[in-house]
């Protein structure tokens, strides 16, 4: 049985351990689109260190099988854990839909994807109970957003649209190009015709098209940016688990890619106002 002094010392030591956790937040995406999540994290949690891996050697994930995406998720998570990651943020809607449940069962650190925060934000935003979702074929085909939204409110009508051409256009840097506008118009026409008042950007690339999408949907439709909502949930998890960095800590961003991708990295930096610095290339073990 502990003496009063021992109990006090244990309490004091525990308090010291909870002062701050300087380990990085591990973030990964199939490519560089997940830098929208990293940018949101940097803005909301400037004291946190972020270690980001873009799996550019195997992008895109959107056309891969569920088993393959789950395997990719485990491989990249192990790379992040070797860097000391205190939690894993899956900044990819496809991997969030198909790999996060398995990662949460197996990994010993908190794991969060972008779908649950986006679904919660959509439920909170809708006024007429009609929500649209746009994403890759794999994300839309998984019906992950429908399940997440209906778990919160079964009465909400969800209409989803796969938009496979948007990511290539974004990676070309055609964020405000006339062709991109035409593609957006064609993809959104079917779901806008169903009187939605909320549109979930179900791919972490899509916030880079926020202005073009906003012009297309008009002022009566709320755009739900999963990156910002994911960052807010990360903050709550860090606080809830005692994992937040110390006050005044010097945060930062380290970007690692599994294959060079200079072109779109420049597009993302310019669009997000994000200073990436030196990029490490690390092949998948």
C-alpha positions, 0 to 999 in steps of 0.5 A: 500500500502506498504511503501518503508521500509516495502517492503525492510523488506519483501524482506529481510525476504524473502531472509532469508527464502530462505537461506536454507531449512533444511527439509529432502528430502523424498524418498521411494521405495517398498523395499531397491533397492531405496537406489541406489537413496539415495546413488546418492543423498548423493553423489550429495547433501551431505548437504541434509538430506534424510528420506528414507522409504522402504516398505519391508512389501509389497515388491515387487510392480511389481505384484500389480495392478495400484490401489493398487500401487497408494494407497501404494504411498499415504500411504508412502507419508503421512508417509514422509510428517509427517517427514517434507519432503520438496519433495517426490522422488519415487525411484521405477520405478513401483510406478513412472509409476503408482502412481506419476501422482496422487501424483503430482496432490494431494500433495502440495510438489514437487513429482518426479519419476525415469522414466522422468529423465531416459527417458531424459537421454536415449534420450540424449544418443542414437545415432541410435534411438534404446533404450532398457528398462528392468524392472519389469512386472508392469513397462514394462506393463505400457509402461511408458518409451515408453510414456516418451521417445516418448514425447521427441522424437517420432522417437525413437524405444523402445523395453522393456523386463520384468525381474522378476527374477533379483530383487530376485537374487539381494536381495540374494546378487548374484550380480556376480554369474554365475546363475545371468549371465545366467539369464541376458543373457537370458533376454537381448538376445531378445532386444540386437538382435534389435540393441539397443545402449542404455539400460535403467535400469528401476528398482532401484535395477538394478544399483547393477548389473551394472558390470554384465550388462555392461559385457553382453551388451558390449562397444557399448551399453550405460547403463542409470542409472535412480538413478543418473539421478533422483538425478540430477533432484532433485538438479534442482528442489530444486534449482528452488523452493528455497528448497536447504539446507543451504551451509555447512549443515550437511546432513544425511540418515535416513532409515525406513522400514515397516518390517525388512529386514536385509539381503539385507540391508547389500548387499546394504550397501556393494555394494553402500558404503553407511553408513545406521546406525540404521534402524527404523522399522515403520509399515504402519498406 
